[in-house]
Amino acid sequence: MKKVLILLLVIATGSVYGQQVALNSQYLFNEMLVNPAATGTKEYIPIQFNFRKQWTNFPGSPTTQALSAHSSITKNMGFGGTLFNDVAGPSRRTGANINTSYQLQLDQNRNNVLGFGLGVSLTQHMIDVNKLTTYLPDDPAVERGFNNQIVPDANFGLFYRYKNKGFAGLSAHNLVELKRDLYDFESIFVNPLVRTYYFLGGYNFDLKRKWVLKTSTLVQMIETGTMQFDLTTIASFNDILWFGASYRHTDAAVFMAGGQAGPFKFGYSYDYTLSDIGGYSSGSHEIFVELQVNRKSTSNSRVPWLKRNRIYAP
């Protein structure tokens, strides 16, 4: 019975092995989730809520919520953090990341900036025994599986930006890789969070009539030998409306759209599953809503009625 239960736990936490940072199809709209060196690089304070339901209609499929915010606190320093809750089957990961960054100006015009980021995290791992069904009542393997452990860890990143055109970054998560018997079995079941490395890069191409073509790639490599990459293209009109598509290697084709209304930015994405699990699910859905505090107005100051409170000389 114990072997069967351990197998169920491994399957339930499979998303933890495959996606050390919860999977996010709209990563371009919140680079800090991937790289702590991107903390405080916006000209405003983004407060973003993200919700993702993966593999809809598949029993026990992963569900993730995240709330993040970051800001520059001096000309070259940034500070921010993320609260997250990631549930897959009977397992749950809840925690927080706190990031700080330093932005090194590489030229006088600040066209080239290299960011250094460091983050610390606390993750609570839990198993909900009420979601497990066993043949034996009060099975000791289940009772001992109920454990509440908090695991600390650290992240590091480098993030280079060229104007508002190009960017490239490297980051490493779970650097400490603290080993701990999370579920308290006789057979050691150590912390499943292993070191994970990310490369994030892209370039924005200016098109005609206020259209911009945004291209990017995200590569994830886990020390267990797993590697995955995303290729994304987004067409944006004046940063008010956008739509695009992404391909995640051997996993999904992603379609996304979003917009900006005043200080609010929002987006939706749908993942069409390409792996074998696609035959049992209805794809994945993800939404985000972002409040941009201290965002500069993009109104066209040349339009007279926008300045109707001013007095014009004849």
N, C-alpha and C positions, 0 to 999 in steps of 0.2 A: 504493500500500500504506500509505503514511504517513497519508493521509487516512482510510482505513478504520480504522486503529489508533486515531487520535485520536477518531473517532466512537465506537469501542468504549469508550474510556476515559471519554468524556463520559457515555455510558449507564451505565457501571458506577458512576460517581461521582454519578449523578443524585440519589441519596438525600442526598448532601452539600449540593447546591443546595436541596433541598426541606426539609431538616431540619438546620439548622446545629448545633443541639444534638440529639443522637440522640433519635428519637421515643420518647415515654414515655406510655403510656396511663394509668398510675397516678401521674401527677405530683402529685396531692393528698397523697400520702404522703411526698413529698420535694420541697418547694418550692425548696430550695436549688439543685436541678439547673437550675431556670429563672431564679431570682433570687438573686444573692449576698447581698442584704440580708436574706434569711431565715436566714442563717447564725447559729447559736447561739440560736434563738428557742424551742427545746424545753426542757422542764423536766428533760430527761435527755439522755444522749449517744446519738444514733442512729447505729449502724453498719449500713449497708444494702448488700446485694448485689442487683443487678438484672440479669436476663438477658432478652433479647428476641430472638425469631426472627420476622422479618417476611416475609410472603408465602411461607409454607411450600410446599415442592415447586416453587417457581419457581427455576430455575438462577441461582446467583449472588446470591440475595436477601440483603438486609442482616441481619447478626447483630451484636448489641451486648451487651457486658458492662460493668458499671460497679460500682465499689466506692466508697462515700462515707461520710464521717463528719463531724460538726461538734458544737461545744459552746460554751457561754458560758465565757469565761475570766475575766471580771470581771462586775459587775452589769450593765454596759451594752455590753460588748464580746463579739463572737463570732468564732470561728476554725474553719475546716474546709476540706475539699477533696474532690476526686473523681479517681479513676483510671479511665480508660475505654479501651475497645478497640472500634472500629467497623469492620466488614469488609463490603464490598459488591463482589462479583465479584473482580477482581484487585486492587482498591484496598483499602488499610487505613489507618485513622487511629487512632493510639495516643497518649495523652497524659495530662496532669494539669491540673486547675484548683485553685488555691489561693485561698480566699476569706477576707475579714475583714469584719466589720460593726460598726456602732455603733448602739445602740438608744436613741433619744431619747424620754424619758418626757414625755408631753404633759399629764399631770395627776397629782395627788398619789397617787391610788389605782392608778396604772399601768394604768388601763383602756384608755387610748389610747397607743399606742406607734408611733413612726415610725422605721423602720430605714433606714440608709444602708449600702450594700454595695459593695465593690470587689474584683474578682478578677483574677488573672493566669493565663494558660494557656500551656502549651507543647504543641504538637501535631506529631507525627511523621507525615509522609505517605510512603507507600510503594506501589509497584506490584510485584506478584509476577509476574514474567515467565513463571514456570512454568505459570501459569494462562492464558496467551495462546498461541493456536495460529496460526501464520502459514504462508503458502505457501512462503516463502523461509527456509531455515535460516540462523540467525545474522543475521536481518534487523536492520540497524543502527537502524531506528526502534524495535525492541523492546529491543535492547541498551541504547540510550541512554535508553529509558524507565525503566530500573531506576535509581531515584534515591532517596536517603534524606535528606529535608529536614526540619528542625525549625523550626516557625514559631511565634514568640511572639505573644501578643495580650492583650487586656484586656477586662473586663466591668464593668458598673456597674448598680446597681439601687436602687430605693426600694420599701419594703414597709411598709404601714400595717396595724396590727392593732387591732381593737376587742374587748377581753376575749378570750374564746375563741369569739366569735360570727362576726365579719366580718373580712375581709381584702381588701386590694387592693394590687397592686404593678405597677410598671413597671421593665423592665430592658432593657439593650442589650448585645449580645454582639458580639465581633469588632470592637471600636472602632478598633483600630490599622489593621486591614485591610491588613496588610503584603503588598505585591505581590512575588512571587518566582516564577521559572520552576521550578515543582516537578518537572517531568518532563523538562526539559532537551531540548526539541525546538527545531528552528530557528525554528518558529513559536512565539511566546511563549504558554505555557500557564500563566497566573498562578494564584496562590492562589485556589481556589474559595470560600473562606470570606469572605463579605461581611457587612456589618453587618445584624444581625437584631434586631428589637424585639419584646418580649413584654409583654402585659398579662395579669395573673392576678388574678382576683377571685372572691369567693364569700361565702356566708352560711350559718350553721348554724341550723336551726329546731328547737327543742325540741318533741317530741311527747309523747304519754302513755306511761307505763310504761317509762321509760328509753330510748325510741327517739329518735333524732336524724336529721333529714333534712338532708344536706349537699349544697349546690348550688354549682357553680363554673363558670367559663368561662376558657378559655385562648385568647388571640388571638396569632398569630404573623405578623409582617410582615417580609419580606425586601426589601432595597433594590432587588433586581432586579425588583420589582413583584408578587411572589407574596405572597398572604395566605391564612391558614387559621385556622379557629377550632374549638374543642371546647366542647361543652356537656355537663356531667356532673351526675348526681344519684346520691347514695349514701344508703341507709338503714342506720343503724348502731344496734345494740342494745348499750348500755352499754359501747361501745368494745371489745366482746369478739367480736362477729360482725357482718359487714356484707356487703351486696351492692348492686349498682347497675348503671347503664348510662350510656353516653356516645355522643354523635354527633359525628363529625369531618366537617366540611363536605366533601362530594363525595368522601370517602375511605373511611370505615368506620363501622360501628355496633359499639360495644364493650360487652361484658358482663364484669362483674368480681365477684369475691367474695374474702373473706379473713377473718382472725380474729386473735385475740391469745391466746397461751398463756404465762402468766408474763411473763418479760422478752422474749419473742419475738413479733414481729408478722410476718405473712406474707400474701401476696395473689397472685391469679392473674387475668389478663384474657385475653379472646379477642376479636380484631378480625375482624369479618365484613366483607370487602372489598367496597366499593360501586363502586369505579372499574373501568375496563375490565380491569385486571390481575386482577380477581377471577375471571375465566374461566380463568385459568392457575395459580391458587394456591389453597391451602386455608386462607386466612386467616393471622392472625398470633397468636403466643402470647407472653405475657410473665409472668414471675414475679418476686417480690422476697421476700427474707427479711431481717428487721431485728432486731438485738440492741440492746435498750435498756438502757444502762448507767446505774446510779444512778437507776433508775425508782422512783418512790414507789409503795408498795403500795396497791392499791385494795381491799384486804380490808375487810369491814364490821366495824369495831371494836366494834360493839354486840352482836355475837354472842359469848356467854360462852365457848364452847369455843375460840374463837380466842385467848382470853387465859388458857388453862388453867394457865399458869405463874404467874399472879398469885394473890394471896390476897385473897379478898373478905370484907368485913365482913358479918356476919349481918344 
